[in-house]
Amino acid sequence: MTHGWRWSIALTPPFIFIATTILFAAPMSKEQLFQLATAAAADHQFDQSVALFEKVIELDPKFAPAYNALGLVNQSFEQGDPDKAEHYFEMAVAIAPDFFESWNNLGKFYYTKGRFVDAEQAFQRTLKIKPDQPEIQRMLAWDYLLGQSRPADALAFFRKAVQVLDEPSLYYGMGLAYILQGDRFRIFDAVTELRRHNREEEAAKLEKMVRDNIRLSSKPGTPLVVGDPGQASLFDQQVKELRENGFGVNDKGAIKVRLKGPLL
């Protein structure tokens, strides 16, 4: 028998904690360490999860899921470092260029930092790896609309996403895109769909914008601004909402980053 570290997870409701003991046992594999690190992250044990993921990388510097997981951990916890999150996501896609999850996470990261063209490129890469992903189409639509003031491109992806997701936020986004595009008649199609989903508040907002002749104005390639210069942009409002909700895609279109489910 070899003298090494053995890690165990003790499940004691309502808490999960990681314990370490020195035993005469075979060293753990990177896969076993990765699963322990994932469990620690799910239980919000930031320091433990980071140490374990780093140990995985020591064992295999080319193990892309560990870099992706470290990016999520650094983005999701208060103790995390956003600069490190970006570094780890970029490392993951550099090591594994077809790693869908890492491109997706990198796109979300860029979006929340206001790096809209970078986000667009990352999301487009995910669609090359896995075409026809409605979640990615939704994120691209919001990126084009709020981040780049490109309503035609936004509408193209809203229409693709809504065929599968049929979410109220998508129809609201389409309504905003129609206004930005100057197509004020098509907005009532979005209003009708919002009312079909019992979303009277959003429907009324769009109708009021038409009645009051509200204009969404911004130069193509820049974040969308509502009303006079100096007011908070729709993007700024959405990012504020995102941060208040712990990086959540909520029903208003913000983006969620969750540490749920398997990371592999």
C-alpha positions as CSV (number, residue, x, y, z in Angstrom):
1,M,0.0,0.0,0.0
2,T,1.2,3.5,-0.7
3,H,1.1,6.4,1.8
4,G,-1.1,9.1,0.4
5,W,-4.0,11.4,0.9
6,R,-7.5,10.2,1.0
7,W,-10.4,12.6,0.9
8,S,-13.9,11.8,2.1
9,I,-17.3,13.6,2.0
10,A,-19.3,13.3,5.1
11,L,-23.0,13.9,4.5
12,T,-24.6,15.2,7.7
13,P,-27.9,17.0,6.9
14,P,-28.3,19.8,6.5
15,F,-24.5,20.3,5.9
16,I,-22.0,18.7,3.7
17,F,-18.4,19.0,4.8
18,I,-15.1,17.8,3.4
19,A,-12.7,16.0,5.8
20,T,-9.1,15.0,5.1
21,T,-7.2,12.1,6.8
22,I,-3.8,10.6,6.1
23,L,-4.4,6.9,5.4
24,F,-2.5,4.1,3.8
25,A,-4.4,4.2,0.5
26,A,-3.8,4.7,-3.2
27,P,-3.7,8.4,-4.2
28,M,-7.0,9.7,-5.6
29,S,-7.4,10.2,-9.4
30,K,-8.0,13.5,-11.0
31,E,-11.6,12.5,-11.6
32,Q,-12.2,11.7,-7.9
33,L,-10.6,14.9,-6.8
34,F,-12.7,16.8,-9.4
35,Q,-15.9,15.3,-8.0
36,L,-14.9,16.3,-4.5
37,A,-14.1,19.8,-5.6
38,T,-17.5,20.0,-7.3
39,A,-19.2,18.9,-4.1
40,A,-17.3,21.5,-2.1
41,A,-18.3,24.2,-4.6
42,A,-21.9,23.2,-4.5
43,D,-21.8,23.6,-0.7
44,H,-20.2,27.1,-1.1
45,Q,-16.9,25.9,0.4
46,F,-14.9,28.3,-1.8
47,D,-11.4,27.7,-0.3
48,Q,-11.8,23.9,-0.3
49,S,-13.1,23.8,-3.9
50,V,-10.3,26.0,-5.2
51,A,-7.6,24.0,-3.5
52,L,-9.1,20.7,-4.9
53,F,-9.5,22.0,-8.5
54,E,-5.9,23.3,-8.4
55,K,-4.8,19.9,-7.3
56,V,-6.6,18.4,-10.3
57,I,-4.6,20.8,-12.5
58,E,-1.4,19.8,-10.8
59,L,-2.1,16.2,-11.8
60,D,-3.2,17.1,-15.3
61,P,-2.4,20.6,-16.6
62,K,-4.5,19.9,-19.7
63,F,-7.7,19.0,-17.9
64,A,-10.0,21.7,-19.3
65,P,-13.0,21.0,-17.0
66,A,-11.0,22.0,-14.0
67,Y,-10.2,25.4,-15.5
68,N,-13.8,25.9,-16.4
69,A,-14.9,25.0,-12.9
70,L,-12.3,27.4,-11.4
71,G,-13.8,30.1,-13.6
72,L,-17.3,29.4,-12.3
73,V,-16.1,29.3,-8.7
74,N,-14.3,32.7,-9.0
75,Q,-17.3,34.2,-10.7
76,S,-19.9,32.9,-8.3
77,F,-18.5,33.4,-4.9
78,E,-17.8,36.8,-3.1
79,Q,-14.3,35.6,-2.3
80,G,-13.6,34.9,-6.0
81,D,-11.5,37.0,-8.3
82,P,-13.2,38.1,-11.6
83,D,-9.8,38.5,-13.3
84,K,-9.0,34.9,-12.4
85,A,-12.4,33.8,-13.7
86,E,-11.7,35.3,-17.1
87,H,-8.2,33.7,-17.1
88,Y,-9.6,30.2,-16.3
89,F,-12.4,30.3,-18.9
90,E,-9.9,31.4,-21.5
91,M,-7.5,28.7,-20.5
92,A,-10.2,26.1,-20.8
93,V,-11.1,27.1,-24.4
94,A,-7.4,27.3,-25.3
95,I,-6.8,23.8,-24.1
96,A,-10.1,22.4,-25.5
97,P,-11.3,24.5,-28.4
98,D,-14.5,22.6,-28.7
99,F,-15.4,22.8,-25.0
100,F,-19.0,24.1,-25.4
101,E,-19.6,24.9,-21.7
102,S,-16.4,27.0,-21.4
103,W,-17.2,29.1,-24.5
104,N,-20.7,29.6,-23.1
105,N,-19.4,30.7,-19.7
106,L,-16.8,32.9,-21.3
107,G,-19.5,34.6,-23.4
108,K,-21.6,35.3,-20.3
109,F,-18.5,36.7,-18.5
110,Y,-17.7,39.0,-21.4
111,Y,-21.4,40.2,-21.5
112,T,-21.5,41.1,-17.8
113,K,-18.3,43.1,-18.3
114,G,-19.7,45.0,-21.2
115,R,-17.4,43.4,-23.7
116,F,-20.2,42.8,-26.2
117,V,-18.2,42.0,-29.3
118,D,-16.1,39.5,-27.4
119,A,-19.3,38.0,-26.0
120,E,-20.8,37.8,-29.5
121,Q,-17.7,35.9,-30.7
122,A,-17.8,33.4,-27.8
123,F,-21.5,32.8,-28.3
124,Q,-21.1,32.3,-32.0
125,R,-18.4,29.8,-31.3
126,T,-20.7,27.8,-29.1
127,L,-23.2,27.7,-32.0
128,K,-20.6,26.3,-34.3
129,I,-19.9,23.5,-31.8
130,K,-23.6,22.9,-31.0
131,P,-25.9,24.5,-33.6
132,D,-29.5,25.5,-32.8
133,Q,-29.1,26.1,-29.1
134,P,-32.0,28.3,-28.0
135,E,-30.3,29.5,-24.8
136,I,-27.3,30.7,-26.8
137,Q,-29.6,32.3,-29.4
138,R,-31.3,34.2,-26.6
139,M,-28.1,35.5,-25.2
140,L,-26.9,36.5,-28.6
141,A,-30.2,38.4,-29.2
142,W,-29.8,40.4,-26.0
143,D,-26.1,41.0,-26.8
144,Y,-27.0,42.4,-30.2
145,L,-29.9,44.5,-28.8
146,L,-28.6,45.9,-25.5
147,G,-24.9,45.7,-26.0
148,Q,-24.5,46.6,-29.7
149,S,-27.8,48.4,-30.8
150,R,-28.1,46.0,-33.8
151,P,-31.9,45.4,-33.9
152,A,-32.0,43.4,-37.1
153,D,-29.4,40.9,-35.8
154,A,-31.2,40.8,-32.4
155,L,-34.5,40.0,-34.0
156,A,-33.0,37.2,-36.1
157,F,-31.9,35.4,-32.9
158,F,-35.0,36.3,-30.9
159,R,-37.1,34.6,-33.6
160,K,-35.0,31.5,-33.5
161,A,-35.0,31.3,-29.7
162,V,-38.7,31.9,-29.3
163,Q,-39.6,28.9,-31.5
164,V,-38.3,26.7,-28.7
165,L,-38.4,28.7,-25.5
166,D,-41.6,30.8,-26.0
167,E,-40.6,33.0,-23.1
168,P,-42.2,36.4,-22.4
169,S,-38.8,38.1,-22.1
170,L,-38.1,37.2,-25.7
171,Y,-41.2,39.0,-26.9
172,Y,-40.4,42.0,-24.8
173,G,-36.9,42.1,-26.4
174,M,-38.5,41.8,-29.9
175,G,-40.7,44.7,-29.1
176,L,-37.7,46.9,-28.1
177,A,-35.9,45.8,-31.2
178,Y,-38.9,46.8,-33.4
179,I,-38.9,50.3,-31.7
180,L,-35.1,50.7,-32.2
181,Q,-35.6,49.7,-35.8
182,G,-38.4,52.1,-36.3
183,D,-41.0,49.4,-37.0
184,R,-43.7,50.6,-34.6
185,F,-46.5,48.6,-36.1
186,R,-44.8,45.2,-35.5
187,I,-44.5,46.1,-31.9
188,F,-48.1,45.1,-31.4
189,D,-47.3,41.6,-32.4
190,A,-45.0,41.5,-29.4
191,V,-47.7,43.1,-27.2
192,T,-50.2,40.4,-28.2
193,E,-47.7,37.6,-27.3
194,L,-47.0,39.2,-24.0
195,R,-50.7,39.3,-23.2
196,R,-51.0,35.7,-24.2
197,H,-48.4,35.0,-21.4
198,N,-50.4,37.2,-19.0
199,R,-47.6,39.8,-18.9
200,E,-49.7,42.9,-18.8
201,E,-47.0,45.1,-17.3
202,E,-44.5,44.5,-20.1
203,A,-47.2,44.8,-22.7
204,A,-48.4,48.1,-21.2
205,K,-44.8,49.4,-21.2
206,L,-44.4,48.7,-24.9
207,E,-47.8,50.3,-25.8
208,K,-46.9,53.4,-23.7
209,M,-43.6,53.7,-25.6
210,V,-45.5,53.8,-28.9
211,R,-48.2,56.2,-27.6
212,D,-45.6,58.6,-26.1
213,N,-43.4,58.3,-29.2
214,I,-40.5,57.1,-27.0
215,R,-37.4,56.5,-29.0
216,L,-34.6,54.0,-28.2
217,S,-31.5,55.7,-29.5
218,S,-28.0,54.6,-29.8
219,K,-25.3,54.3,-32.4
220,P,-24.8,50.8,-33.9
221,G,-22.1,49.1,-31.9
222,T,-22.8,50.9,-28.7
223,P,-25.0,50.0,-25.7
224,L,-28.7,50.8,-26.1
225,V,-29.7,54.0,-24.3
226,V,-33.3,55.0,-23.3
227,G,-34.3,58.6,-23.6
228,D,-31.8,61.5,-23.0
229,P,-28.1,61.1,-22.7
230,G,-27.0,60.5,-19.1
231,Q,-29.9,58.1,-18.3
232,A,-29.1,54.6,-17.3
233,S,-28.9,52.3,-20.4
234,L,-31.1,49.2,-20.6
235,F,-27.9,47.2,-20.5
236,D,-26.8,48.9,-17.2
237,Q,-30.2,48.3,-15.7
238,Q,-30.0,44.6,-16.8
239,V,-26.5,44.1,-15.4
240,K,-27.6,45.7,-12.1
241,E,-30.5,43.3,-12.0
242,L,-28.2,40.4,-12.8
243,R,-25.8,41.3,-10.0
244,E,-28.6,41.7,-7.5
245,N,-29.9,38.2,-8.4
246,G,-26.6,36.4,-8.2
247,F,-25.9,36.3,-11.9
248,G,-29.4,35.1,-12.8
249,V,-31.1,34.4,-16.7
250,N,-34.4,35.7,-15.2
251,D,-37.6,36.4,-17.0
252,K,-36.4,39.8,-18.0
253,G,-33.5,38.4,-20.0
254,A,-30.5,38.7,-17.6
255,I,-27.9,36.0,-17.6
256,K,-27.6,33.3,-15.0
257,V,-24.4,31.7,-13.9
258,R,-25.1,28.8,-11.5
259,L,-23.0,26.1,-10.0
260,K,-25.6,23.4,-10.4
261,G,-25.3,20.0,-11.9
262,P,-22.2,18.3,-13.3
263,L,-19.4,20.5,-14.5
264,L,-17.9,17.9,-16.8
